[in-house]
Amino acid sequence: MKRFILFLTFLCIGCGIMFSQSKQLSPIVNIKGVFKTEYQNIKKGTPFVLQQVVKLKKAPEQGMSRTQAVLVADGMQLGLPMNMLNIVAFQPDDKNSFWQSRQLSNDLISYYEKKGYQEAMRKDQAQEANDYLKELEQSNLFYEDAAVEDYLQCLLLSIAPDQMAVNREGIPQIRILKSPTPDMLMLANNCLLVSTGMLTTLDTEEELYAMLSREVAHYVLDHAIITVNKNIARAKRAEFWGAVMDGVVAATEEYLYERYDYYEPGLIFITNDIVQALVNDHIMNRMGLDYTEKQEKEADKAAISFMSLMGKNREALVSALTKIETFYRTQKDVEALSKYGAYGSLSKRLDRMGTAPILDEDRNYLKKISGVVSYEAAMQDYNKNYKESRRLAMKNIDNGMACSDDYLMVARSIMKLSNTPEANKECESYLNKADEISKVTNLNICKMKILLLLRENKQMDAVGLLHQYQGLLDAMFQQPHTEKDAQWIVSEHTWAEKLLDRTYIM
């Protein structure tokens, strides 16, 4: 027995010396698991802790891999060739060990050994992502709300690993993209873009948690860099982004002289054409975000397993993806579904995952993103998608979380799409409700009431409101305002004066 203990002691010392002279391929980690088969006198079912991945100076035996997982089992430290990792089962018990074990199980170490870590390409990709964010910023495509952004960032921090099993650093940071389509994009500079459309399409925090987990899976498994290697044909950066901005300028010119009668000081709305010019398949291909069907399947599987580990509803992912598919089908944009897998549609992925109940609305989540819903309703109104604007505004109204602008958007959609006594009466009730709960004097409500009175041939009542509207414009001019605000005030005064002249003639 003593001889056996001495043998184990010398074996551990020998292993320690051998591993100390090796190249470290991972930081020190703490991944638990069990052996699925017997290995080097270690019995099946024996628990272990994986400490690190190293590359030996030479193979310990002929035919064995130099890349070894350093394990501790039965008080011994031993090496397990990475190509034999299938004889163990990882049993992660926290977010770090979960994502670390996913990296090691996905043969990323072998991939890096073959391709190298590709620092130059990663640096290039990070610069591309920085360029992309700059274009988004210049095109006013970021939705700024510190509270919502912090809420999303806290969720992301509860998902993303603090440390990887391979030498990659950085915690993703969230920015909110003004886009009606439900999208999430993990860029190479660790920026995760979440669209306003994604936030308004989902109804629960667990659905959002599931979708964030999918993006973390793509990030951890390095899918973007792997895909970029396949999308090897690349134009020069300056030429590429120059072409992108040509598309943005063309999309903008169409709306330069178009007057928008709803006004929100300091709030910039975006045309769908500009969004499409900056969020499209060509850019996704260049960024390596056009993931393969296999990669999408890996991300789905990882997200569901992670949800289970963290005590979340594993059916939340199916619920979220079902709502995304419903969005595109409702918009009659079935072709767009193909971007959720280069070789398969979202429908096929859902079929593979099986059916699951759609999750009930989460009032806490809906309250936190109600401002995003109001903005998205206004942006849809700006793009003349009045039915969609009304649907979004009613989402807040039905949930008892509406602001004045939600009632205003519903009234605008009614006026834009119908002209009957019943519709006008309904419109008036929504305008009155908007006026009732508005915390400040709202010029838009006053203007819409003027238009409604004229529609109903109540000219004298309209005259009184027109004078009131001009008084509100004067009061606004006396307050601090931008040059753009001043231009709008002048144009509205001109409109009111001309309308007064015509009304008196009537």
C-alpha positions, 0 to 999 in steps of 0.5 A, spaced: 500 500 500 505 504 501 509 503 495 502 504 491 502 511 495 509 513 493 508 511 486 502 516 486 506 521 489 512 520 484 506 520 478 503 527 481 510 530 481 512 527 475 506 530 472 507 537 475 514 537 472 511 535 465 506 540 465 510 546 468 514 545 462 508 546 457 505 551 454 499 554 457 493 554 452 488 556 457 488 560 464 486 556 470 479 554 470 475 549 475 470 545 470 467 539 474 465 532 471 466 525 471 469 519 467 464 516 462 469 510 461 475 507 465 482 511 464 489 510 466 486 506 472 481 511 473 474 508 474 468 510 470 464 515 474 470 518 478 469 525 479 474 530 476 476 537 476 479 540 469 484 545 471 487 547 465 489 546 457 496 545 455 501 543 450 507 539 451 513 540 448 513 533 446 508 527 446 508 523 452 507 517 448 507 515 440 500 517 437 498 521 443 496 528 442 501 534 445 495 538 447 492 535 454 487 537 459 490 537 466 485 534 470 485 532 478 482 526 479 482 521 485 488 526 488 492 525 482 494 530 477 493 527 470 493 529 462 488 527 458 489 528 450 484 533 447 482 528 442 480 523 447 475 529 451 469 524 449 471 519 455 469 525 460 462 528 461 462 535 464 458 537 469 458 545 470 455 548 476 456 556 474 456 560 468 463 560 467 464 553 467 458 552 463 461 556 457 468 554 458 466 547 458 462 548 451 469 551 448 473 545 450 467 540 447 467 544 441 474 543 439 476 550 439 483 549 441 484 544 435 481 549 431 486 555 433 492 550 433 490 549 425 489 556 424 492 560 429 489 565 433 489 570 427 490 576 431 491 580 425 484 578 422 481 579 429 484 586 429 481 587 423 474 585 424 474 589 431 476 595 426 471 593 422 466 593 427 468 600 430 467 603 423 460 600 423 458 603 430 461 609 427 456 609 421 450 607 425 452 613 430 452 618 424 446 615 421 442 616 428 441 609 429 442 608 436 436 608 441 439 612 447 435 610 454 440 609 460 435 605 464 433 600 458 441 600 456 443 598 463 437 593 464 440 589 458 447 590 460 445 587 467 442 581 464 448 580 459 452 580 465 448 575 468 450 570 462 456 572 459 462 568 462 467 572 466 473 568 464 474 564 457 477 557 457 481 560 451 485 566 451 480 571 449 478 577 453 473 582 454 465 583 456 460 584 451 457 591 452 450 592 449 447 598 445 440 599 442 439 599 435 433 603 432 430 598 427 423 595 427 426 588 425 427 583 431 435 582 431 441 581 435 448 582 432 454 580 436 460 584 433 467 583 433 469 589 438 465 585 443 459 590 442 452 586 442 447 590 438 439 589 440 434 592 436 428 596 438 424 591 434 427 585 438 425 588 445 418 590 442 417 583 439 418 579 446 414 579 452 418 576 457 424 577 461 426 570 460 425 570 452 430 576 452 434 572 456 434 566 452 436 570 446 441 573 449 444 566 451 444 565 444 448 571 442 453 569 448 453 562 445 455 565 438 460 569 441 464 564 446 464 559 440 467 564 436 462 563 430 464 569 427 471 568 426 470 561 423 465 564 418 469 570 416 475 565 414 469 562 409 467 569 407 474 570 405 473 575 399 473 582 402 473 589 399 478 594 402 475 597 408 474 604 405 471 602 399 466 598 403 464 603 408 464 608 402 459 604 398 455 603 405 454 610 406 452 611 398 446 607 400 444 611 406 445 617 403 440 615 397 435 612 402 436 619 406 434 623 400 428 620 398 425 623 405 429 630 405 423 634 403 418 630 406 414 634 412 412 630 418 407 633 422 408 629 429 413 633 432 418 631 438 423 635 440 430 632 440 427 625 438 430 623 431 426 618 427 429 613 422 426 611 415 426 604 414 430 605 408 436 607 412 435 601 417 436 596 411 442 600 408 446 599 414 443 592 417 443 587 411 446 581 408 452 584 405 454 587 412 452 581 416 457 577 411 462 581 411 462 581 419 462 573 419 455 574 422 451 570 417 452 563 421 451 556 418 445 552 420 450 548 424 452 554 428 445 556 429 443 549 432 449 549 436 447 556 439 440 554 440 442 547 444 447 551 448 442 557 450 437 551 452 442 548 456 444 554 459 437 556 461 436 549 465 443 550 469 441 557 471 434 555 473 430 559 467 424 556 463 428 552 457 422 553 453 423 561 453 427 560 447 422 556 443 417 562 445 421 567 443 423 564 436 416 563 435 414 570 436 420 572 431 417 568 426 410 570 427 413 578 426 416 576 419 410 572 417 405 578 419 410 583 415 409 578 409 417 578 409 418 570 409 424 571 405 427 575 411 427 568 415 432 565 411 437 570 415 436 565 421 440 560 418 444 560 411 442 553 410 435 552 413 429 557 415 427 559 422 421 554 421 426 548 420 429 550 427 423 550 430 421 544 428 427 541 430 426 544 437 419 541 438 413 545 440 412 549 446 407 554 449 408 561 448 410 564 454 405 569 458 406 576 458 411 579 464 409 585 466 415 587 470 419 586 463 413 590 459 414 596 464 421 596 463 421 597 455 414 600 455 418 607 453 421 603 447 414 600 445 412 608 445 418 610 441 417 604 436 410 606 435 412 613 433 417 610 428 412 606 425 408 612 424 414 616 421 414 610 416 407 611 414 406 604 417 400 606 421 397 599 423 403 597 426 404 603 429 397 602 432 398 595 434 405 597 438 401 603 442 395 598 443 400 594 447 402 599 452 395 601 452 392 594 453 397 593 459 396 599 463 403 602 461 401 607 456 403 614 456 400 620 452 404 619 446 401 612 445 394 614 445 396 620 440 399 614 436 392 610 436 388 617 434 393 618 428 393 611 425 385 612 426 385 619 422 390 616 417 386 610 415 379 612 416 374 617 415 367 616 418 363 619 424 364 613 428 372 613 427 372 620 428 369 619 435 373 614 437 379 618 434 377 624 439 376 619 445 383 617 444 386 625 443 382 627 450 385 621 453 392 623 451 390 630 453 388 628 460 394 624 462 399 628 458 404 631 463 406 637 459 402 641 454 402 637 447 402 641 441 401 635 437 394 633 440 392 640 439 394 640 432 390 633 431 384 636 434 384 642 429 385 637 423 379 633 426 374 639 427 376 641 420 374 634 418 367 635 421 366 642 418 367 645 425 370 651 422 369 656 428 371 651 433 378 650 429 379 657 429 379 658 436 384 652 437 388 655 431 389 661 435 391 657 442 396 653 437 400 659 435 400 661 443 403 654 444 408 655 439 410 662 441 411 659 448 415 654 446 420 659 442 421 663 449 424 656 452 431 654 450 431 651 443 435 648 438 436 651 431 432 645 428 426 647 433 426 654 431 425 652 424 419 647 425 416 653 430 416 658 424 414 653 419 408 651 423 406 658 425 406 659 417 401 653 416 397 656 422 396 663 419 395 660 412 390 655 415 386 661 419 386 665 412 382 659 409 378 658 414 375 665 415 374 664 407 370 658 409 
